[in-house]
Amino acid sequence: LISVNIDGFGNIFTQEEDNYFEKSYDDFHNKWREISLGEKVMSDYLKFCETRIMSMELFHTIEDQFRERMLNVLCSVEDMVSLEVPKQLSILRSNITEALMLVRVHAFNMNSLDEMLDFIFTDRDWEQFRARKNGVEGATMSEMASCIPFPDVEKRTLYSPLSFCAHPILGDRMVFTLMLMLVVYKGIEDPLVNRINAQYWTMLRRRLTKPSETSSVVECCVQ
């Protein structure tokens, strides 16, 4: 008889899962940083940092840039490529808006301005930011949101979901990456999509250091 160490098998599977996630994490953020905000957007952002006057053009351009980045990421990850093209299109059409909202949630919950800028800026964006005028400070997403030229009612409608998703764990880059996958891989009845979703739930729950405190916050954002 061969003695089977169940704990040993569990450790092997856990290590394989960790390796898979680390590769997915690196691939995601490398793809995310492939597309810079661009010289015009950065110029407009620096102008906002100086004047604190937000233009509608800057708001819409940043939203378009995030959408382009998100599609660049999601269309290249291994899980998406494994699906048939019609299912890829169905998932993206259904869930891209929610995925973009999660980007805002992540940025709003980061601990510092530098951490937020490091998430948003590519190397080229950083070069332009560092060449800014002396005395001009960067601006966070929440500062920009407060200056959007919308009526107050529309501002509340656009950003009220953020008030329900305020928790330090949501600023964690790895947790954000896993939550994003959960937001994307849902909404269609498909065994492979369901398996991908279950896999990411397992990885996420293992990474929550205080499950009882944080799981309800996370579930609120991805359900």
Secondary structure as a PSIPRED ss2 file (coil, helix, strand):
# PSIPRED VFORMAT (PSIPRED V4.0)

   1 L C   1.000  0.000  0.000
   2 I C   1.000  0.000  0.000
   3 S C   1.000  0.000  0.000
   4 V C   1.000  0.000  0.000
   5 N C   1.000  0.000  0.000
   6 I H   0.000  1.000  0.000
   7 D H   0.000  1.000  0.000
   8 G H   0.000  1.000  0.000
   9 F H   0.000  1.000  0.000
  10 G H   0.000  1.000  0.000
  11 N H   0.000  1.000  0.000
  12 I H   0.000  1.000  0.000
  13 F H   0.000  1.000  0.000
  14 T H   0.000  1.000  0.000
  15 Q H   0.000  1.000  0.000
  16 E H   0.000  1.000  0.000
  17 E H   0.000  1.000  0.000
  18 D H   0.000  1.000  0.000
  19 N H   0.000  1.000  0.000
  20 Y H   0.000  1.000  0.000
  21 F H   0.000  1.000  0.000
  22 E H   0.000  1.000  0.000
  23 K H   0.000  1.000  0.000
  24 S H   0.000  1.000  0.000
  25 Y H   0.000  1.000  0.000
  26 D H   0.000  1.000  0.000
  27 D H   0.000  1.000  0.000
  28 F H   0.000  1.000  0.000
  29 H H   0.000  1.000  0.000
  30 N H   0.000  1.000  0.000
  31 K H   0.000  1.000  0.000
  32 W H   0.000  1.000  0.000
  33 R C   1.000  0.000  0.000
  34 E C   1.000  0.000  0.000
  35 I C   1.000  0.000  0.000
  36 S C   1.000  0.000  0.000
  37 L C   1.000  0.000  0.000
  38 G C   1.000  0.000  0.000
  39 E H   0.000  1.000  0.000
  40 K H   0.000  1.000  0.000
  41 V H   0.000  1.000  0.000
  42 M H   0.000  1.000  0.000
  43 S H   0.000  1.000  0.000
  44 D H   0.000  1.000  0.000
  45 Y H   0.000  1.000  0.000
  46 L H   0.000  1.000  0.000
  47 K H   0.000  1.000  0.000
  48 F H   0.000  1.000  0.000
  49 C H   0.000  1.000  0.000
  50 E H   0.000  1.000  0.000
  51 T H   0.000  1.000  0.000
  52 R C   1.000  0.000  0.000
  53 I C   1.000  0.000  0.000
  54 M C   1.000  0.000  0.000
  55 S C   1.000  0.000  0.000
  56 M H   0.000  1.000  0.000
  57 E H   0.000  1.000  0.000
  58 L H   0.000  1.000  0.000
  59 F H   0.000  1.000  0.000
  60 H H   0.000  1.000  0.000
  61 T H   0.000  1.000  0.000
  62 I H   0.000  1.000  0.000
  63 E H   0.000  1.000  0.000
  64 D H   0.000  1.000  0.000
  65 Q H   0.000  1.000  0.000
  66 F H   0.000  1.000  0.000
  67 R H   0.000  1.000  0.000
  68 E H   0.000  1.000  0.000
  69 R H   0.000  1.000  0.000
  70 M H   0.000  1.000  0.000
  71 L H   0.000  1.000  0.000
  72 N H   0.000  1.000  0.000
  73 V H   0.000  1.000  0.000
  74 L H   0.000  1.000  0.000
  75 C C   1.000  0.000  0.000
  76 S C   1.000  0.000  0.000
  77 V C   1.000  0.000  0.000
  78 E H   0.000  1.000  0.000
  79 D H   0.000  1.000  0.000
  80 M H   0.000  1.000  0.000
  81 V H   0.000  1.000  0.000
  82 S C   1.000  0.000  0.000
  83 L C   1.000  0.000  0.000
  84 E C   1.000  0.000  0.000
  85 V H   0.000  1.000  0.000
  86 P H   0.000  1.000  0.000
  87 K H   0.000  1.000  0.000
  88 Q H   0.000  1.000  0.000
  89 L H   0.000  1.000  0.000
  90 S H   0.000  1.000  0.000
  91 I H   0.000  1.000  0.000
  92 L H   0.000  1.000  0.000
  93 R H   0.000  1.000  0.000
  94 S H   0.000  1.000  0.000
  95 N H   0.000  1.000  0.000
  96 I H   0.000  1.000  0.000
  97 T H   0.000  1.000  0.000
  98 E H   0.000  1.000  0.000
  99 A H   0.000  1.000  0.000
 100 L H   0.000  1.000  0.000
 101 M H   0.000  1.000  0.000
 102 L H   0.000  1.000  0.000
 103 V H   0.000  1.000  0.000
 104 R H   0.000  1.000  0.000
 105 V H   0.000  1.000  0.000
 106 H H   0.000  1.000  0.000
 107 A H   0.000  1.000  0.000
 108 F H   0.000  1.000  0.000
 109 N C   1.000  0.000  0.000
 110 M C   1.000  0.000  0.000
 111 N C   1.000  0.000  0.000
 112 S C   1.000  0.000  0.000
 113 L H   0.000  1.000  0.000
 114 D H   0.000  1.000  0.000
 115 E H   0.000  1.000  0.000
 116 M H   0.000  1.000  0.000
 117 L H   0.000  1.000  0.000
 118 D H   0.000  1.000  0.000
 119 F H   0.000  1.000  0.000
 120 I H   0.000  1.000  0.000
 121 F C   1.000  0.000  0.000
 122 T C   1.000  0.000  0.000
 123 D H   0.000  1.000  0.000
 124 R H   0.000  1.000  0.000
 125 D H   0.000  1.000  0.000
 126 W H   0.000  1.000  0.000
 127 E H   0.000  1.000  0.000
 128 Q H   0.000  1.000  0.000
 129 F H   0.000  1.000  0.000
 130 R H   0.000  1.000  0.000
 131 A C   1.000  0.000  0.000
 132 R C   1.000  0.000  0.000
 133 K C   1.000  0.000  0.000
 134 N C   1.000  0.000  0.000
 135 G C   1.000  0.000  0.000
 136 V C   1.000  0.000  0.000
 137 E C   1.000  0.000  0.000
 138 G C   1.000  0.000  0.000
 139 A C   1.000  0.000  0.000
 140 T C   1.000  0.000  0.000
 141 M H   0.000  1.000  0.000
 142 S H   0.000  1.000  0.000
 143 E H   0.000  1.000  0.000
 144 M H   0.000  1.000  0.000
 145 A H   0.000  1.000  0.000
 146 S H   0.000  1.000  0.000
 147 C C   1.000  0.000  0.000
 148 I C   1.000  0.000  0.000
 149 P C   1.000  0.000  0.000
 150 F C   1.000  0.000  0.000
 151 P C   1.000  0.000  0.000
 152 D H   0.000  1.000  0.000
 153 V H   0.000  1.000  0.000
 154 E H   0.000  1.000  0.000
 155 K H   0.000  1.000  0.000
 156 R H   0.000  1.000  0.000
 157 T H   0.000  1.000  0.000
 158 L H   0.000  1.000  0.000
 159 Y H   0.000  1.000  0.000
 160 S H   0.000  1.000  0.000
 161 P H   0.000  1.000  0.000
 162 L H   0.000  1.000  0.000
 163 S H   0.000  1.000  0.000
 164 F C   1.000  0.000  0.000
 165 C C   1.000  0.000  0.000
 166 A C   1.000  0.000  0.000
 167 H C   1.000  0.000  0.000
 168 P H   0.000  1.000  0.000
 169 I H   0.000  1.000  0.000
 170 L H   0.000  1.000  0.000
 171 G H   0.000  1.000  0.000
 172 D C   1.000  0.000  0.000
 173 R H   0.000  1.000  0.000
 174 M H   0.000  1.000  0.000
 175 V H   0.000  1.000  0.000
 176 F H   0.000  1.000  0.000
 177 T H   0.000  1.000  0.000
 178 L H   0.000  1.000  0.000
 179 M H   0.000  1.000  0.000
 180 L H   0.000  1.000  0.000
 181 M H   0.000  1.000  0.000
 182 L H   0.000  1.000  0.000
 183 V H   0.000  1.000  0.000
 184 V H   0.000  1.000  0.000
 185 Y C   1.000  0.000  0.000
 186 K C   1.000  0.000  0.000
 187 G C   1.000  0.000  0.000
 188 I C   1.000  0.000  0.000
 189 E C   1.000  0.000  0.000
 190 D C   1.000  0.000  0.000
 191 P H   0.000  1.000  0.000
 192 L H   0.000  1.000  0.000
 193 V H   0.000  1.000  0.000
 194 N H   0.000  1.000  0.000
 195 R H   0.000  1.000  0.000
 196 I H   0.000  1.000  0.000
 197 N H   0.000  1.000  0.000
 198 A H   0.000  1.000  0.000
 199 Q H   0.000  1.000  0.000
 200 Y H   0.000  1.000  0.000
 201 W H   0.000  1.000  0.000
 202 T H   0.000  1.000  0.000
 203 M H   0.000  1.000  0.000
 204 L H   0.000  1.000  0.000
 205 R H   0.000  1.000  0.000
 206 R H   0.000  1.000  0.000
 207 R H   0.000  1.000  0.000
 208 L C   1.000  0.000  0.000
 209 T C   1.000  0.000  0.000
 210 K C   1.000  0.000  0.000
 211 P H   0.000  1.000  0.000
 212 S H   0.000  1.000  0.000
 213 E H   0.000  1.000  0.000
 214 T H   0.000  1.000  0.000
 215 S H   0.000  1.000  0.000
 216 S H   0.000  1.000  0.000
 217 V H   0.000  1.000  0.000
 218 V H   0.000  1.000  0.000
 219 E H   0.000  1.000  0.000
 220 C H   0.000  1.000  0.000
 221 C H   0.000  1.000  0.000
 222 V H   0.000  1.000  0.000
 223 Q C   1.000  0.000  0.000
